[in-house]
Amino acid sequence: MSGNGKSMNLTLHVWRQKNASDKGRFVTYQAKSVSPDMSFLEMLDVVNEELTQKGEEPIAFDHDCREGICGMCGLVINGVPHGPRKATTTCQLHMRTFKDGDTITVEPWRGAAFPVLKDLIVDRSALDRIIQAGGFVSVSTGSAPDGNAVPIPKAAAELAMDAAACIGCGACVAACPNASAMLFTAAKVSHLGLLPQGQPERTRRVQGMVAEMDAAGFGACTNHRECEAACPKEIRVEFIARMNRDFLKATLMGAEESTGGGGAG
């Protein structure tokens, strides 16, 4: 790491792609006089300023809050989603993580369900469609209920909050050899399924969200656990097991209902 506060000169191999139909390629750029206190996105901002001054097309990349909350800053840095630091989003990754003279490869998320729109920007609307398929609870309209009106066990509340920490960035998909969205979907299924408010639609929720996940073209989970390692919010794979149990139970319940009973006595 660069801990002396001096500026760094870096070589960047950046994926450039005009649109979804373009073949795309890596282009090499020099990032000069980079402060170790810059975030990775700020470093790209400086590179883009130089490109703009030269009359060249700046590098397109997603960003929004730059506070590790929105999940927009999805970049694969040296082969690792969000870069080499654990539990860190790209916007929180500081350049002091690297050394003067380093070569850094920057590319977009890779996955059939994440088509590249331009350069480092991919279409992650498939994740939105998974949420739309069941990531909600039905509530009565009117004034907000009292916060303590529905008692929730502390263990369930904490586990639900762990799942709700997912920011939907898609790093789990980018890290998985199968481009699976199981960790994302499991987090969204679990954080509602663990709460009393989420029980009425628990069965329909897991069936709908898993069906949409499969329809979007995400791969299957084969327990590589790369998703857990890459997740900036450290969502655990135990939520995948929880979702699988809910899905199996929902499937068995549906089979019983279709046959009109609970089987032989």
N, C-alpha and C positions, 0 to 999 in steps of 0.2 A: 504494500500500500504506500501511497505517497503521503507521508505525515509531516513533511517539512514546510508545507504551505506554498512551495514553489509551483509555478505553472507547468503544465505538461503539454507535450506534443504527441498526438495520437494518430494512428492510421485507422480509418473506418472503411469496412466493406459493407455497403448498404444495399439492400434489395430495392431495385427500382422497377416498377411495373406501371404502365400507363393506365391500364384498365383490366377488367376481368378476362378479356380475350387476349391480352398481350402475353407473350411468353415470359417476359421478365428476365432480369439479369442482375448480378452484383456490380456495383460501381464503387470505385475507390476514391475516398476523399481524405484530405489532411485536416485534422482539427488541431489548430495551433493555439498556444497560450491559453490552455484550458485551466481554469482554477479548480483545485481539488475540492473546493466548497460548492461548486456547481452541482445541481442535480443532472441526471442523464438527459432529461428533457431540455434543461437550460443549455447544455452543451450542444444539443441538436439545434436549438434556437440560434446559437452563435454561428454554427455551420450554415444554417439557412440564410442568415443575414449576409454572409459572404457570398453565397450562391446568388442571392437576389441582386446584390451589388454588381455581380459579374453578368447579370442578365440571364442566368440559368434558372431552371425550374427548381424551386425548393423541394426538400424531401417532405412528403405528406405523411403525417402520423397523427394518431388520435390522442387527445388530451382534454382535460376539463378542469377538475378541482385542484389537481396537483397536490393533494393532501392525503393520498392513499385511501380515498373513500369511494370515488365514483367508478373505478374499475375500467376506465377508458384507456389507460396507458399501456396497452398490450404489445410488448415487443419481446422477441426472442433475442437475447444478448449472449453471444458466444455459446449458442446452443441451449441456453437455459431460459425459460419464460421469466421475465422480469429481471433477469441477471443473476449473479452468483450469490447474493446475500439472501439468507433465509428470512421468510416472513417480511418481505420488502417488495413494494410495488416499484415500477420503473421510475415513477416521479419521486420516490423517496430514496432512490439509489444515487449516492453521491460519487463523484468522479475520483475521490480519494480511495475508492475501492480498487482503482486501477493504478498502474505505474507509468511513468514517463516512458514513451517509446512503444507502449503496448499496441497491438493490433486487435481491433474489436469488430466482430461480425454482427450486424444488426439485420434482422429479418422479421416478417410478420408471423402471426399465429399460422400454423399449418393444420389443415383439416378439411375434408370434403364439405363439411357443413359450414365452414368459414371461408367462403370465396374472397379472394383479394379484390378490393375495389380500386385501390391505387397505392403503390409503394408499400408502406407499412400498415395500411388501413385495411381491415377485413370486415365483412358483413357478419355481425354477431346477432342479427335479428332472430336466429333460430333459438337463442336462449330466451328472448322475449316471448316467443311463441310457446315455449315450454311453461313459462310462468302463467301466460294467459290460459293455458289448458287446465290450471287448477291451483295456482299459487295465490289463493284468496280465501276469505271466509265470508259467508253471508250473514249480515247483521241487520237488525231492525233500524230503521231511520229514527231520528229524534236526537235528543240531547246525548252528550257523551256519558257513558255509564261511569259509575264510581270505580276508581282504580282497584279497590279492594272488594268489589261486589262478587267477583268470581275467585274463590280461593284456589291457588295453584301451588302445589308442592315445590319447595325450594329447589330440589334436585332437578325436577322437570323444567322449571323456569330457567335454571342455569344452562341446562343442556340445550334448550330451545334457543337461548341467546347465543350459544356457541355456533349453532347451525345458522342463525340469522346473521352472523358476522360475514357471511359470503357476500362479496361485492359484485359477483357476476362478471368477472373480468375474462374468464375463459382460459386461464392459465392451466387449469386441470386438463382441458382438451388439448392444448398445445403440447403439454408434457407427456400425455399418454401415447404409447406406441400405436394404439388403436383409435386415437382421437375420440375417446369416449367422454361423454358428458355426465357420467354416472355420479361423480362427486357433487357437481353443481345441482343436478336434479334431486339428489338425495338430501342435500342441505335445504333446498326449498320445500321438499315434501316433509322433512322432519321437523322443521322449526314450527310449522303449523300443526302437524300431527301430534306433537308433544303437549300441546295446550288444550284445555277444555273447549275453547272456542272453535278449535279445528276439528273436533270429533264428528259432527254431523256429516261432513263431506269427506271424511278421511278415506273411505273406500274409493269414491269417485275421483278424488284428487290424485291418488297414486296411479290409478289406471290411466287417467287422462294425460298426466304429465309424462309417464313412461311411454305411452303410445305416441305422443308428439315428439319425444326424444328420438324414438326409433324412426319415425317418419322423416325427421330432419336429416337423417343420414349419419348420425354419430355412431361410432363403433361400440363394440361390447367391452365390458370390463373383464380383464383376465388377471386381476390382482397384481399388477406390477407396482402399485402404490406410488408411481411417479406423480400422480395427481396430488397426493398428500404432501409430498416433498416440495412441489412447486407452488402450492397455494399460499398466497401472501397473508392470508388470515388463518392459516394453520387449521383448516377444516379437516377433521379426521375421517378415515375410511370407515370407521364404525357406523357412520350415518348411511353408508351404502348397504351394509348388512341390515340396518333397521328398515330401509326402504324395501329391500328384497323380501323381508318378512311381511311387511304390509302388503306388498304386491301379491305374494303367494296367498296370503289370507283373503285378499279381495278376489283373487281368481277362484279360490275354492268356494267362497260364498256365492259367487256368480254361478258356478257350476251347480251348486245345490239348489239355487233358486230356479235355474232352468229345468232341473229335473223334478222340481216340485216337492222336495223334501230333504231329509237328512240321511237318506240311505237306509240300509237294512238294520233292524234292531238286533 
